[in-house]
Amino acid sequence: MAQRRSTIYLGVTATLVLLLVGMFLYASNVVRTSRPLFARKTALVRQLQLTDLCLFTEASYTRHVSMTDISTPFQDSPMSLEHFPTGALVEPPFHLVRNHGQRD
């Protein structure tokens, strides 16, 4: 005898909800168990006085945004195209571009 479609739907939905609840429980357990490690890493960052977060690993001007200048992406040629995708995601620091194009 074939099952009704509504029974199959409810069974699949209940299974997926249980999986979702399980993922949330697992994530909260991982966060709880990793707190001591996170605290040690935080203390290390303070001790070493690290300042910048490395979000991208492709190019030096996207890796250390606070230490770059406007012409760094075009170091190969002034007319060269951006060949790293993260260059389109990261804009130069504000202190480099705030007076750009303005005459004193």
Secondary structure as GFF3:
##gff-version 3
##sequence-region A 1 104
A	DSSP	alpha_helix	5	48	.	.	.	ID=ss1
A	DSSP	alpha_helix	60	63	.	.	.	ID=ss2
A	DSSP	three_ten_helix	65	67	.	.	.	ID=ss3
A	DSSP	three_ten_helix	72	74	.	.	.	ID=ss4
A	DSSP	three_ten_helix	85	88	.	.	.	ID=ss5
A	DSSP	alpha_helix	94	97	.	.	.	ID=ss6
###
